[in-house]
Amino acid sequence: MNLTEFNQSDRCEHFSCPERSVSPAVYILLYVCSAAVVLLTVCGNMLVIISVFHFKQLHTPTNMLVLSLAVSDFLIGTFVMAPMLIWSIESCWIFGRSFCIGFLLIAGFLTILSIYNVALIAVDRYSALSNPFLYTNAISVRTMCIVVSSNWCVCVVYTVAFYYLSGTFTSSVMCPGECVLILNEGWTVIDLVTLFIFPVSVIIILYTQVFVIAKKHATAIRELRNHRRPKTQKITSHSMKSERKAAKVLGILVSLFLACLLPYFIYSVLGDVIELHFETYQKVLIVVYLNSTINPVIYALCYTWFRRCIKLIITLQIFQTESSLINVLS
């Protein structure tokens, strides 16, 4: 469905708020489930943020990217998910034009930020596995913080420039119950390339290489085990295993991220070809944002250090003297 095909009256008629057809019990249940999802997203990502910030052992270059992703997911849970879920339940935008403009800006910024955070994770894992010695010497926590800060700044500039230059908020008239971007085909193509084709290509290509390299490392580790190993070989073997474990866990994160992102961009490409209902657009957007809920669950299932951190945070042990020096990796 191409929204540019509607004139103003057609658009207003198309986006008029339908009457709610669900029973009160189902209506309440939907809001309770939505509140639970938002709470899980906010609290889960807050635990990741506190863990990486507080414990010095977790101050690694890769974890700076994990922290950046957790912050963007936390902001999605805080500012985006609640209005998005209410919009879906009510089948109507009830917050007005001004709030809609802010919502679209924040949602657009956080979406592209999350995508490029994941792309940077792919670059990081490829660099660490393909040339571990160069990576160790060249990439420090400070360097990665500069990369992360630059990524945030570039995403802010792109979001503001995109919405301003496309004239989305200056030329379009928003009807009651509507909160939709009105883009011409040129800007749609630019957005598709910038938000999906380029970063996803980078992610897929680099993670394909990561798994190839990880397989070679696994073979090398088996060969080292079959021989007597001096201390340096044991250290090398342990380092390789650690990098492979990190690549495996982050590979799961990346795969689920792509799975959540793919329906939205299929909709973006096929929306003009296949007659799709506007409710479908809302549902695929919710799937994109649900990835922010899934990520902390992945950390909890795959990282023992995160489970230890959760225990220390919940039991308030992080307020003890020198708690930041606690060994959470052993």
C-alpha positions in Angstrom: 0.0 0.0 0.0 1.6 3.3 -1.1 0.3 6.1 1.1 1.2 8.7 -1.6 -1.7 7.4 -3.7 -4.3 8.7 -1.3 -5.5 12.3 -1.5 -6.2 14.1 1.8 -9.9 13.2 2.1 -9.2 9.5 1.1 -6.4 9.4 3.7 -8.6 10.8 6.4 -11.3 8.3 5.6 -8.8 5.4 5.4 -7.3 6.2 8.8 -10.5 6.9 10.7 -10.5 5.1 14.0 -12.6 1.9 13.9 -14.8 0.9 16.8 -13.3 -1.5 19.2 -14.7 -5.0 18.5 -13.0 -7.0 21.3 -14.6 -7.9 24.7 -13.6 -5.9 27.8 -11.8 -9.0 29.2 -9.6 -9.4 26.1 -9.1 -5.6 26.0 -7.7 -5.6 29.6 -5.6 -8.7 28.9 -4.0 -7.0 25.9 -3.0 -4.0 28.0 -1.7 -6.3 30.8 0.4 -8.2 28.3 1.6 -5.0 26.7 2.6 -3.6 30.1 4.5 -6.9 30.9 6.4 -6.7 27.6 7.4 -3.0 28.2 8.4 -3.8 31.8 10.5 -6.8 30.7 12.2 -4.7 27.9 13.1 -1.8 30.2 14.2 -3.9 33.2 16.1 -6.5 31.2 18.1 -3.9 29.3 18.6 -1.9 32.5 20.2 -5.0 34.0 22.6 -5.3 31.0 23.5 -1.6 31.3 24.2 -1.7 35.0 26.2 -4.9 34.6 28.6 -3.5 31.9 28.9 -0.1 33.6 29.5 -1.4 37.1 31.8 -4.4 36.8 35.3 -3.6 35.6 35.9 -7.1 34.2 33.2 -6.3 31.7 34.9 -3.2 30.4 35.9 -4.7 27.0 35.6 -3.3 23.5 33.0 -5.9 22.5 30.9 -5.1 25.6 30.9 -1.4 24.7 28.9 -2.4 21.6 26.7 -4.7 23.8 26.2 -1.7 26.1 25.3 0.6 23.2 22.8 -1.9 21.9 21.3 -2.3 25.4 20.9 1.5 25.8 19.1 1.7 22.4 16.9 -1.2 23.4 16.2 0.4 26.8 15.1 3.6 25.0 12.9 1.7 22.6 11.2 0.1 25.6 10.9 3.4 27.4 9.7 5.7 24.6 8.5 3.6 21.6 7.0 0.3 22.7 4.2 1.7 24.9 2.7 4.1 22.3 3.2 1.5 19.6 1.3 -1.2 21.5 -1.5 1.2 22.5 -1.8 2.3 18.9 -2.1 -1.4 17.8 -4.7 -2.2 20.5 -6.8 0.9 19.9 -6.3 0.6 16.1 -6.0 4.4 16.2 -3.4 7.0 17.0 -4.8 8.8 20.0 -1.9 11.0 21.0 -2.1 13.9 18.5 0.1 15.3 15.8 2.9 16.8 17.9 3.4 13.6 19.9 3.3 11.6 16.6 6.2 13.8 15.1 8.3 13.1 18.2 7.4 9.5 18.2 8.4 9.0 14.6 11.7 10.9 15.1 12.6 8.8 18.2 11.5 5.5 16.7 13.3 6.2 13.4 16.5 7.2 15.2 16.5 4.2 17.6 15.7 1.7 14.8 18.6 2.8 12.6 20.8 3.0 15.7 20.0 -0.6 16.7 20.6 -1.8 13.1 24.1 -0.2 13.0 24.9 -1.4 16.5 24.4 -5.0 15.3 26.4 -4.2 12.1 29.3 -2.9 14.3 29.1 -6.1 16.4 29.5 -8.1 13.2 32.5 -6.0 12.3 34.0 -6.4 15.8 33.6 -10.2 15.8 35.1 -10.5 12.3 38.1 -8.3 13.3 38.7 -10.2 16.6 38.6 -13.6 14.9 40.3 -12.9 11.6 43.3 -11.0 13.2 43.2 -11.4 17.0 46.7 -10.0 17.7 46.1 -6.9 15.7 42.6 -6.5 17.2 44.0 -6.8 20.8 46.7 -4.2 20.1 44.6 -1.7 18.0 41.2 -1.8 19.6 40.9 -0.6 23.1 37.8 0.3 25.2 38.5 4.0 24.6 38.7 3.4 20.8 35.4 1.5 20.9 33.8 4.2 22.9 34.8 6.7 20.2 33.3 4.4 17.5 30.1 4.0 19.5 29.7 7.8 20.1 30.4 8.4 16.4 27.7 5.9 15.5 25.1 7.6 17.7 26.0 11.0 16.2 25.8 9.8 12.6 22.4 8.2 13.3 21.1 11.4 14.9 22.2 13.5 11.9 20.8 11.0 9.4 17.4 10.8 11.1 17.0 14.5 11.4 18.3 15.2 7.8 16.1 12.4 6.4 12.9 13.6 7.9 13.7 17.3 7.2 14.8 16.9 3.6 12.0 14.5 2.7 9.5 17.1 3.9 7.6 14.5 6.0 6.5 16.9 8.7 6.2 20.1 6.8 4.3 19.0 3.7 2.0 16.3 4.9 -1.3 16.7 6.7 -1.9 14.2 9.5 -5.5 13.2 9.9 -7.1 12.2 13.2 -6.1 8.6 14.1 -3.1 8.7 11.8 0.7 8.6 12.5 2.3 7.5 9.3 5.3 8.6 7.2 4.4 9.9 3.8 7.4 9.4 1.6 7.9 9.5 -2.2 9.5 6.6 -4.0 12.9 8.2 -4.1 13.2 8.6 -0.3 11.7 5.2 0.2 14.6 3.7 -1.8 17.2 5.7 0.1 15.7 4.6 3.4 15.6 1.0 2.3 19.3 1.0 1.2 20.5 2.9 4.3 18.4 1.0 6.9 18.4 -2.5 5.4 20.3 -3.4 2.3 23.7 -2.0 3.2 23.9 -2.9 7.0 22.3 -6.3 6.5 24.6 -7.1 3.7 27.6 -6.2 5.9 26.1 -8.3 8.8 25.5 -11.4 6.6 28.8 -11.3 4.7 30.9 -10.7 7.9 29.1 -13.3 10.0 29.5 -15.9 7.2 33.2 -15.2 7.4 33.1 -15.4 11.2 31.6 -18.9 11.2 34.2 -20.0 8.6 37.0 -18.7 10.8 35.4 -20.2 14.0 35.3 -23.6 12.3 39.0 -23.3 11.5 39.7 -22.3 15.1 37.8 -25.4 16.3 40.0 -27.6 14.2 43.1 -25.9 15.5 42.0 -26.3 19.1 41.4 -30.1 18.5 44.9 -30.4 17.1 46.4 -28.6 20.1 44.6 -31.0 22.4 46.2 -34.0 20.7 49.7 -32.8 21.4 51.6 -31.8 24.5 51.2 -28.1 24.7 53.5 -25.5 26.2 51.9 -22.6 28.3 51.8 -20.2 25.3 49.7 -22.7 23.3 47.3 -23.2 26.2 46.8 -19.4 26.4 46.2 -19.3 22.6 43.7 -22.1 22.8 41.8 -20.5 25.7 41.8 -17.1 23.8 40.5 -18.8 20.6 37.7 -20.6 22.6 36.7 -17.3 24.2 36.4 -15.5 20.9 34.5 -18.4 19.4 32.0 -18.4 22.4 31.5 -14.7 22.0 31.0 -15.1 18.2 28.5 -17.9 18.8 26.4 -16.0 21.3 26.4 -12.7 19.3 25.6 -14.8 16.2 22.4 -15.9 17.9 21.6 -12.3 18.7 22.3 -11.2 15.1 20.2 -14.0 13.6 17.2 -13.2 15.8 17.6 -9.5 15.0 17.5 -10.2 11.3 14.5 -12.5 11.8 12.7 -9.7 13.5 13.7 -7.1 11.0 13.0 -9.0 7.8 9.1 -8.9 7.9 9.2 -5.1 8.1 11.4 -4.7 5.0 9.5 -7.4 3.1 6.4 -5.2 3.8 8.3 -2.1 2.7 9.2 -3.7 -0.6 6.0 -5.6 -1.3 3.6 -3.0 0.1 3.1 -1.4 -3.3 2.8 -4.8 -5.1 0.5 -6.7 -2.8 -2.6 -5.3 -1.1 -1.7 -5.3 2.5 -3.8 -4.0 5.4 -2.5 -1.2 7.6 -2.8 -3.4 10.6 -0.1 -5.6 9.0 2.3 -2.6 9.1 1.6 -2.2 12.8 2.3 -5.9 13.5 5.6 -6.0 11.7 6.7 -2.9 13.5 5.9 -4.5 16.8 8.0 -7.5 15.8 10.9 -5.2 15.1 10.6 -3.7 18.5 10.1 -7.0 20.3 13.8 -7.7 19.4 14.6 -5.3 22.2 12.8 -7.5 24.6 14.5 -10.7 23.3 18.1 -9.5 23.5 18.4 -9.5 27.4 16.9 -13.0 27.4 19.6 -14.2 25.0 22.3 -12.8 27.4 20.6 -14.5 30.4 20.5 -17.8 28.6 23.9 -17.8 27.0 26.2 -15.7 29.3 27.0 -17.0 32.8 28.5 -13.6 33.7 25.1 -11.9 33.1 23.3 -14.4 35.4 25.9 -13.7 38.1 25.5 -9.9 37.6 21.7 -10.2 37.9 22.1 -12.0 41.2 24.6 -9.4 42.5 22.3 -6.6 41.4 19.1 -8.0 42.7 20.7 -8.8 46.1 22.1 -5.3 46.2 25.6 -6.5 46.6 26.7 -3.9 44.0 26.4 -1.3 46.7 29.2 -2.9 48.8 32.7 -1.4 48.8 34.7 -2.4 45.8 31.9 -4.5 44.4 33.0 -3.4 40.9 36.0 -5.6 41.3 34.0 -8.8 41.9 35.0 -11.6 39.5 31.9 -12.3 37.4 33.7 -14.2 34.6 35.0 -17.2 36.5 
